[in-house]
Amino acid sequence: MKYTTFPNADHYQIPRGLFIGAWKVWFKRFADHESWRDGVMPAAPSELKLYQLIEEKQRFSLEVVNRLMVPWSYRDSSQVCSAFLKLNRDEVHEVNDDQGESFVRLTDRALDYWDSLTFLEQDMFTAYAEARIQADIETPSPQPVVIDDHGLELIGEDIYPPIVPEKDASDLDFARAMVAWIEEDPFTPMYQRQAVGEAVSSWHDRLERFFWPKPRNGLMQVSHTADALMYRSELLARGIERGVEWNQEDRELAVKTANEIFLQAGVPQRDVTWENVYAVMKSAIQADENSTAKMNSGWSLLASFASHWLNNCEDRLPMVCWNSRVSNAVISRLDFLLVEAGYATLEDRFTNIGTVPGVGGTRPRETTLKWPDGYRSWKTQIAASRFVNLMVEVLNNERNGDGSLKYEPMPIPTGGRAPWSIQGVQLVLFSDGY
């Protein structure tokens, strides 16, 4: 496979197909899609931070494309330089207009390479590029990066919760109220803040309408690409569970699996070493809230993949992927329920469930109570996983008066139904928190 290299990001590399796919996506999203093959893009090298580039309306630029291709820790430093153009002369070449402003265009070799890919490969790379825009956009700066339009949404306007717990109700009762609320609340899938199809309701129908990162990539496609990574993550995690020392093959598999998970989710990471992957997986299966292992939206997803086999294991805790969308869905709804139950402050309820920064769609949402910062926190990772597992318990066990299950079982991509898992629940929450 051929690669694009970013010298200012410690020579980080991505597949060449992803770079060309990103070029195509940027023309589609921010310029004239039909001109992506022969059109030019401003190079716009800059020392501004990423959020400042967006504020300066420079999102249609090679600088911004490159910033979103590299791991978060490099995104506030320039990624367009002479070394980049020299190292990647097969992909782009520089042209100058009459005023001397620098632009770049794809080379004939890049176009030939793209055309040599199968349609399936092309679609995969454009999906990976879309994911870079749709995912949590992390940078070293605390200021949010807003690539697409967004706006606040007041939770509780569409439908009042059918159940409001008493103030002294258990956490399970609050989980029960949230599950019932999401079941009845109309949901319209959104993409770029535009409706995708008609509104639906129920957990079952919401999951069937899941897509990532664009509507053409529905539940079946997402599951197909994720299944192999979940399988490999499970093999590695079960080895840790048994106390098996990873050999060289295991270590290489761990790094490759983690990088592919980050690629699919659009959250590239630095320091993807086998030691860091091992530490995250071990912390996940042991539910270690005091862990010092890596943690952010990307590593949280790895923790979820590595622990999915713990679903329905007694006294075990599979991990939820606690990113800005999932945290947005849970906290905004839980905040409303707590206020309606009579809370003016959090007091000692839901300790350690904390927020994750993210902007896009309806994020961030306004809340009444002051929730702690849960970014990069294993305490939040564990506390959030405990609460979402309560929701799984409700979905799988709540019954009607006649003894039948209250909630329809989880749809599976190959057809049929299965008990709800934390992964199925988090996909519904992910869409709900857009």
Backbone torsions as a table, in degrees:
resi	resn	phi	psi	omega
1	MET	NA	138.9	178.1
2	LYS	-89.0	151.4	-172.5
3	TYR	-129.1	153.9	169.5
4	THR	-102.7	132.5	-173.4
5	THR	-112.8	139.2	-179.6
6	PHE	-115.5	96.2	-175.0
7	PRO	-62.0	-30.6	-179.1
8	ASN	-82.0	0.1	175.4
9	ALA	-117.2	43.1	179.8
10	ASP	57.8	38.3	179.0
11	HIS	57.6	36.1	172.9
12	TYR	-60.1	144.7	-177.1
13	GLN	-126.5	146.7	170.9
14	ILE	-129.5	157.5	175.0
15	PRO	-58.0	140.6	179.8
16	ARG	-57.7	-35.6	178.9
17	GLY	-61.2	-33.4	177.7
18	LEU	-68.5	-40.2	179.0
19	PHE	-63.5	-45.3	180.0
20	ILE	-67.6	-38.3	176.2
21	GLY	-60.8	-39.9	177.8
22	ALA	-65.2	-41.3	176.5
23	TRP	-56.2	-46.6	-179.6
24	LYS	-63.9	-42.4	180.0
25	VAL	-65.4	-39.3	-179.9
26	TRP	-64.1	-38.3	175.2
27	PHE	-65.9	-40.1	-180.0
28	LYS	-64.2	-42.6	-173.0
29	ARG	-84.7	-33.9	-166.9
30	PHE	-127.5	4.0	-179.6
31	ALA	-150.8	-143.6	-179.8
32	ASP	-98.6	109.4	-175.6
33	HIS	-59.1	-35.9	-174.9
34	GLU	-68.7	-17.4	-175.5
35	SER	-101.6	14.8	-172.9
36	TRP	-65.2	-28.6	-176.1
37	ARG	-74.3	-38.3	-177.0
38	ASP	-119.1	3.1	-179.4
39	GLY	-79.1	163.9	178.6
40	VAL	-111.3	155.2	179.2
41	MET	-128.4	137.6	175.9
42	PRO	-58.5	134.6	175.5
43	ALA	-70.2	-47.7	172.6
44	ALA	51.2	48.2	175.3
45	PRO	-59.3	139.8	-173.2
46	SER	-155.9	150.0	174.4
47	GLU	-97.4	1.8	177.4
48	LEU	-66.1	155.9	174.2
49	LYS	-71.2	161.3	-173.9
50	LEU	-60.6	-44.0	-178.7
51	TYR	-63.1	-31.3	178.3
52	GLN	-70.1	-37.5	176.6
53	LEU	-60.4	-41.0	179.4
54	ILE	-67.4	-41.5	177.7
55	GLU	-62.6	-31.7	178.8
56	GLU	-84.0	9.5	176.9
57	LYS	59.6	44.4	179.2
58	GLN	-112.8	25.4	-177.0
59	ARG	-66.4	-28.2	174.4
60	PHE	-87.6	81.0	-179.0
61	SER	-158.6	154.0	176.6
62	LEU	-62.8	-33.7	179.2
63	GLU	-57.8	-47.2	-178.6
64	VAL	-71.4	-39.5	175.2
65	VAL	-54.1	-51.7	-177.4
66	ASN	-63.7	-38.1	-179.6
67	ARG	-60.6	-37.3	-178.3
68	LEU	-82.6	-10.3	176.1
69	MET	-83.8	-24.8	-174.2
70	VAL	-95.5	162.1	177.4
71	PRO	-58.2	157.2	-171.2
72	TRP	-55.8	-33.5	-173.9
73	SER	-69.8	-14.0	179.5
74	TYR	-104.3	0.8	-168.1
75	ARG	-76.7	-12.1	177.8
76	ASP	-99.4	10.9	175.8
77	SER	-122.3	152.1	-174.3
78	SER	-60.8	137.8	178.7
79	GLN	-119.7	13.9	174.0
80	VAL	-120.1	120.9	-178.9
81	CYS	-156.4	172.5	-179.1
82	SER	-62.0	-34.8	179.5
83	ALA	-64.8	-38.9	177.3
84	PHE	-60.8	-45.7	-177.9
85	LEU	-66.4	-35.7	179.5
86	LYS	-71.5	-43.7	-178.2
87	LEU	-68.0	-26.6	-175.0
88	ASN	-118.8	38.3	-177.1
89	ARG	-65.7	-17.6	176.6
90	ASP	-78.5	-15.5	-178.7
91	GLU	-99.2	-49.4	-175.5
92	VAL	-134.5	152.9	170.7
93	HIS	-136.2	153.7	-172.1
94	GLU	-90.3	139.9	173.2
95	VAL	-132.3	153.8	-179.4
96	ASN	-123.2	141.8	177.9
97	ASP	-86.7	-176.5	-176.7
98	ASP	-62.7	-24.9	180.0
99	GLN	-91.2	2.8	178.2
100	GLY	84.0	7.1	178.8
101	GLU	-74.6	140.3	-174.6
102	SER	-88.5	129.1	174.1
103	PHE	-126.2	164.7	175.2
104	VAL	-131.8	154.7	174.1
105	ARG	-140.1	160.9	176.8
106	LEU	-69.7	145.8	176.8
107	THR	-82.7	164.0	175.2
108	ASP	-62.5	-34.5	178.4
109	ARG	-64.5	-38.6	177.7
110	ALA	-64.7	-43.1	179.4
111	LEU	-65.5	-39.7	177.7
112	ASP	-63.9	-39.3	178.8
113	TYR	-64.1	-45.0	179.5
114	TRP	-60.8	-43.9	-179.0
115	ASP	-67.3	-23.0	178.9
116	SER	-77.5	-17.1	178.6
117	LEU	-73.8	151.7	173.8
118	THR	-69.6	160.7	177.1
119	PHE	-60.4	-34.8	178.7
120	LEU	-64.6	-42.6	178.0
121	GLU	-65.4	-42.1	178.2
122	GLN	-60.6	-44.3	-179.2
123	ASP	-65.3	-37.0	178.7
124	MET	-63.6	-44.9	-177.5
125	PHE	-69.6	-37.3	176.7
126	THR	-67.8	-33.1	175.7
127	ALA	-65.9	-42.4	177.1
128	TYR	-61.3	-37.7	179.0
129	ALA	-68.3	-41.8	176.3
130	GLU	-59.4	-38.1	-178.5
131	ALA	-61.9	-31.0	178.4
132	ARG	-62.7	-30.8	179.7
133	ILE	-84.0	-40.0	-174.1
134	GLN	-79.4	-23.5	-175.7
135	ALA	-75.6	171.9	171.4
136	ASP	-60.8	122.4	-178.1
137	ILE	-96.2	97.1	-177.6
138	GLU	-93.2	143.3	175.6
139	THR	-141.9	169.4	175.2
140	PRO	-67.0	-15.8	-177.5
141	SER	-88.4	149.3	176.7
142	PRO	-76.0	-17.1	-177.7
143	GLN	-72.2	140.0	-178.5
144	PRO	-72.4	152.5	175.3
145	VAL	-107.4	118.5	-176.5
146	VAL	-109.8	98.5	179.3
147	ILE	-81.6	-43.5	179.6
148	ASP	-110.2	167.9	177.5
149	ASP	-64.6	152.7	177.4
150	HIS	-151.7	166.1	178.5
151	GLY	-163.9	152.9	-178.0
152	LEU	-71.0	148.3	176.1
153	GLU	-130.5	133.3	179.6
154	LEU	-91.0	115.2	-179.3
155	ILE	-72.1	137.9	-179.7
156	GLY	104.7	-5.9	-178.9
157	GLU	-77.2	-37.1	-175.7
158	ASP	-71.3	-49.2	-178.5
159	ILE	-150.4	132.9	176.8
160	TYR	-72.6	141.4	-178.0
161	PRO	-55.6	132.1	179.2
162	PRO	-66.9	-22.2	178.1
163	ILE	-129.8	128.9	171.6
164	VAL	-121.2	114.6	-177.2
165	PRO	-65.6	158.7	170.1
166	GLU	-68.4	159.7	-175.2
167	LYS	-60.8	-36.1	-178.0
168	ASP	-94.0	16.7	-179.2
169	ALA	-66.4	158.5	-179.3
170	SER	-74.7	165.4	174.7
171	ASP	-59.4	-36.7	178.5
172	LEU	-62.2	-37.7	178.2
173	ASP	-65.1	-38.7	177.1
174	PHE	-67.7	-38.0	175.3
175	ALA	-63.7	-39.8	178.4
176	ARG	-62.4	-41.2	179.2
177	ALA	-66.3	-40.3	-180.0
178	MET	-66.9	-41.2	178.6
179	VAL	-61.4	-45.2	180.0
180	ALA	-63.6	-37.8	-179.4
181	TRP	-65.5	-49.2	-179.8
182	ILE	-64.0	-34.0	178.2
183	GLU	-59.4	-39.5	-174.4
184	GLU	-95.9	-19.6	-175.3
185	ASP	-71.9	122.7	176.9
186	PRO	-60.6	140.6	-176.8
187	PHE	-131.8	126.8	175.8
188	THR	-112.6	114.2	176.9
189	PRO	-57.4	138.6	-176.3
190	MET	-124.8	144.3	174.9
191	TYR	-140.7	121.4	-174.3
192	GLN	54.0	39.3	-179.7
193	ARG	60.3	25.2	174.6
194	GLN	-118.1	142.8	-179.0
195	ALA	-66.4	140.4	175.2
196	VAL	-116.7	95.0	-179.0
197	GLY	81.7	-171.9	-177.4
198	GLU	-83.6	161.8	177.5
199	ALA	-69.1	148.5	176.5
200	VAL	-130.4	171.7	171.6
201	SER	-142.4	168.2	-177.7
202	SER	87.3	147.6	177.5
203	TRP	-59.7	-42.9	-178.4
204	HIS	-58.7	-50.6	-176.5
205	ASP	-70.7	-34.1	176.8
206	ARG	-60.9	-44.5	-179.0
207	LEU	-67.0	-38.4	178.8
208	GLU	-62.3	-25.2	-179.7
209	ARG	-93.9	6.1	-178.9
210	PHE	-64.2	142.6	170.9
211	PHE	-146.7	157.2	175.6
212	TRP	-163.5	132.7	-5.7
213	PRO	-91.6	-1.8	-178.9
214	LYS	-136.5	160.2	-171.8
215	PRO	-55.5	-29.9	-179.5
216	ARG	-70.5	-15.3	178.5
217	ASN	-101.6	83.7	-176.0
218	GLY	-84.8	-167.9	-174.6
219	LEU	-57.7	-41.6	-177.9
220	MET	-64.9	-44.8	-179.2
221	GLN	-66.0	-43.2	-179.5
222	VAL	-63.9	-43.2	-179.6
223	SER	-65.8	-37.4	-179.8
224	HIS	-60.5	-43.7	-178.8
225	THR	-76.8	-27.3	-177.5
226	ALA	-83.1	-28.8	-172.9
227	ASP	-57.6	-44.9	-178.4
228	ALA	-64.4	-36.7	179.8
229	LEU	-71.9	-35.4	176.8
230	MET	-67.8	-38.7	178.3
231	TYR	-61.6	-47.3	-178.7
232	ARG	-67.9	-37.6	176.6
233	SER	-62.7	-40.4	179.1
234	GLU	-64.1	-43.2	178.4
235	LEU	-56.9	-46.4	-178.9
236	LEU	-66.2	-43.7	-177.9
237	ALA	-67.9	-37.3	177.9
238	ARG	-66.0	-33.0	174.9
239	GLY	-62.8	-42.7	176.7
240	ILE	-61.8	-42.4	179.7
241	GLU	-57.9	-38.8	-178.3
242	ARG	-84.5	-3.5	-179.3
243	GLY	79.7	20.0	-179.7
244	VAL	-78.4	133.0	177.0
245	GLU	-79.5	129.3	-178.6
246	TRP	-66.2	132.5	172.5
247	ASN	-89.6	-176.1	-176.0
248	GLN	-61.1	-39.4	179.4
249	GLU	-63.7	-41.8	177.6
250	ASP	-61.7	-42.1	-177.4
251	ARG	-65.2	-42.0	177.6
252	GLU	-66.3	-40.6	177.6
253	LEU	-61.9	-39.6	-178.8
254	ALA	-62.5	-47.0	-179.0
255	VAL	-65.4	-43.7	-179.4
256	LYS	-65.4	-42.4	179.7
257	THR	-62.6	-46.7	-179.8
258	ALA	-61.8	-45.1	-179.5
259	ASN	-62.8	-37.2	179.3
260	GLU	-71.1	-34.2	174.6
261	ILE	-63.1	-45.1	179.2
262	PHE	-65.0	-37.3	179.5
263	LEU	-64.2	-46.7	-179.4
264	GLN	-62.7	-37.3	-177.3
265	ALA	-83.7	-13.3	-179.6
266	GLY	80.1	26.4	-177.0
267	VAL	-128.2	72.1	-178.9
268	PRO	-62.0	142.4	-176.5
269	GLN	-122.8	154.3	170.6
270	ARG	-95.4	168.0	175.9
271	ASP	58.2	40.6	177.7
272	VAL	-85.7	79.4	178.1
273	THR	-104.0	160.7	179.6
274	TRP	-63.5	-33.0	179.2
275	GLU	-63.0	-41.7	179.7
276	ASN	-69.8	-38.6	177.5
277	VAL	-63.8	-43.9	178.9
278	TYR	-58.6	-46.7	-177.5
279	ALA	-62.3	-41.7	179.3
280	VAL	-66.1	-45.6	-179.5
281	MET	-62.8	-43.3	179.7
282	LYS	-63.4	-44.3	179.1
283	SER	-62.3	-37.3	-178.2
284	ALA	-66.4	-50.1	-175.7
285	ILE	-73.8	-20.2	176.7
286	GLN	-95.8	-2.7	-178.8
287	ALA	49.8	52.8	-174.6
288	ASP	-89.7	98.8	-177.3
289	GLU	-73.0	-12.6	178.3
290	ASN	-100.0	12.9	-177.7
291	SER	-62.8	148.4	172.9
292	THR	-107.8	13.6	178.8
293	ALA	-67.9	165.6	178.5
294	LYS	-56.4	145.8	176.8
295	MET	-157.4	124.0	166.9
296	ASN	-165.7	-165.5	-175.7
297	SER	-61.1	-34.6	179.8
298	GLY	-74.4	-49.2	-179.4
299	TRP	-66.7	-29.6	175.3
300	SER	-63.6	-38.0	177.5
301	LEU	-66.3	-40.9	176.0
302	LEU	-60.2	-41.4	177.5
303	ALA	-60.2	-38.9	178.7
304	SER	-66.7	-45.1	178.3
305	PHE	-61.4	-41.1	-175.1
306	ALA	-73.0	-17.3	-174.8
307	SER	-116.2	6.1	-174.2
308	HIS	-61.6	-27.7	-178.5
309	TRP	-71.0	-7.2	177.4
310	LEU	-84.4	-4.1	174.9
311	ASN	-55.3	132.5	177.0
312	ASN	68.8	10.3	172.2
313	CYS	-88.4	123.6	-175.3
314	GLU	-60.3	135.4	177.8
315	ASP	62.5	23.4	174.8
316	ARG	-119.7	158.9	-172.2
317	LEU	-129.6	95.5	171.3
318	PRO	-65.9	147.5	-174.1
319	MET	-89.3	139.4	168.1
320	VAL	-85.1	151.3	170.5
321	CYS	-83.2	106.4	-173.5
322	TRP	-95.9	80.6	176.9
323	ASN	-104.5	-172.8	-173.9
324	SER	-66.5	-33.6	-178.8
325	ARG	-70.3	-48.6	-178.8
326	VAL	-65.4	-43.9	178.7
327	SER	-64.5	-36.0	178.0
328	ASN	-61.4	-45.5	-179.3
329	ALA	-63.8	-49.3	-175.2
330	VAL	-68.5	-50.0	-173.3
331	ILE	-69.2	-40.3	-178.7
332	SER	-63.9	-39.2	179.3
333	ARG	-75.4	-41.4	179.4
334	LEU	-65.3	-36.7	176.4
335	ASP	-59.1	-46.4	-179.5
336	PHE	-63.1	-44.0	-179.3
337	LEU	-63.6	-41.2	-179.4
338	LEU	-65.2	-42.9	179.0
339	VAL	-63.7	-44.0	178.8
340	GLU	-65.2	-27.3	178.3
341	ALA	-79.5	-9.2	174.9
342	GLY	113.3	11.2	180.0
343	TYR	-86.7	133.6	172.5
344	ALA	-101.3	-22.2	172.6
345	THR	-137.8	168.9	180.0
346	LEU	-69.7	-22.9	-175.4
347	GLU	52.6	-121.6	-179.5
348	ASP	-113.3	24.8	-178.2
349	ARG	-89.6	139.4	173.9
350	PHE	51.1	49.1	179.8
351	THR	-56.5	133.8	175.6
352	ASN	80.6	-7.6	171.5
353	ILE	-72.5	114.1	-172.3
354	GLY	-128.1	166.6	-175.0
355	THR	-81.0	155.5	172.8
356	VAL	-123.3	125.4	-177.3
357	PRO	-66.1	143.0	177.0
358	GLY	-177.7	141.1	-178.3
359	VAL	-129.7	135.0	-179.9
360	GLY	148.2	149.5	-176.5
361	GLY	60.1	-121.3	178.9
362	THR	-102.3	14.3	178.4
363	ARG	-93.6	141.1	-4.9
364	PRO	-81.0	152.6	176.9
365	ARG	-99.2	148.4	178.8
366	GLU	-74.5	140.4	173.9
367	THR	-127.7	158.9	-179.8
368	THR	-88.7	-41.1	-178.0
369	LEU	-88.0	158.9	-179.6
370	LYS	-92.9	107.5	-179.1
371	TRP	-94.4	145.4	-178.1
372	PRO	-71.6	162.9	174.7
373	ASP	-78.2	120.0	-179.2
374	GLY	-108.8	12.7	-175.7
375	TYR	-67.7	128.5	178.1
376	ARG	60.0	31.0	-176.7
377	SER	-112.6	123.2	174.5
378	TRP	-71.7	-28.4	175.6
379	LYS	-61.9	-43.2	176.4
380	THR	-67.0	-42.3	179.5
381	GLN	-54.5	-45.1	-178.0
382	ILE	-73.1	-44.8	-179.0
383	ALA	-62.8	-43.1	178.8
384	ALA	-64.8	-40.0	179.1
385	SER	-63.8	-38.4	178.1
386	ARG	-61.8	-43.9	-178.3
387	PHE	-68.2	-43.9	-179.4
388	VAL	-65.8	-32.5	174.7
389	ASN	-65.4	-29.6	172.5
390	LEU	-63.8	-38.0	177.5
391	MET	-64.7	-40.0	176.1
392	VAL	-59.8	-44.2	179.3
393	GLU	-58.6	-43.5	179.0
394	VAL	-63.1	-48.0	-178.0
395	LEU	-59.5	-34.7	-175.7
396	ASN	-90.2	-14.5	-171.9
397	ASN	-126.8	-17.5	-178.5
398	GLU	-65.5	134.0	-175.7
399	ARG	-127.8	154.0	175.0
400	ASN	-78.8	175.4	-179.2
401	GLY	-60.4	-29.4	-179.2
402	ASP	-87.0	5.2	178.2
403	GLY	92.6	-8.2	179.7
404	SER	-77.4	155.8	178.3
405	LEU	-63.2	134.7	-178.8
406	LYS	-71.9	-34.6	-175.5
407	TYR	-114.1	137.6	179.7
408	GLU	-63.6	137.9	-179.6
409	PRO	-59.2	165.7	-175.6
410	MET	-71.3	128.8	174.8
411	PRO	-70.8	142.0	176.0
412	ILE	-114.0	146.1	-170.2
413	PRO	-57.8	-30.4	-178.1
414	THR	-84.1	2.3	-178.1
415	GLY	105.2	154.5	-179.8
416	GLY	89.4	-169.4	-175.0
417	ARG	-135.3	160.0	178.5
418	ALA	-152.2	163.3	174.1
419	PRO	-60.3	149.7	179.0
420	TRP	-66.4	141.1	174.9
421	SER	-115.4	166.8	178.5
422	ILE	-65.5	-29.1	178.3
423	GLN	-68.4	-41.3	176.9
424	GLY	-63.8	-42.1	179.4
425	VAL	-64.2	-41.1	-177.0
426	GLN	-69.2	-27.0	175.9
427	LEU	-67.7	-39.7	176.1
428	VAL	-64.6	-44.8	178.7
429	LEU	-64.6	-36.8	178.6
430	PHE	-59.1	-44.8	178.7
431	SER	-70.6	-38.5	-179.4
432	ASP	-64.3	-28.5	-175.8
433	GLY	-94.0	12.0	-178.7
434	TYR	-57.9	NA	NA
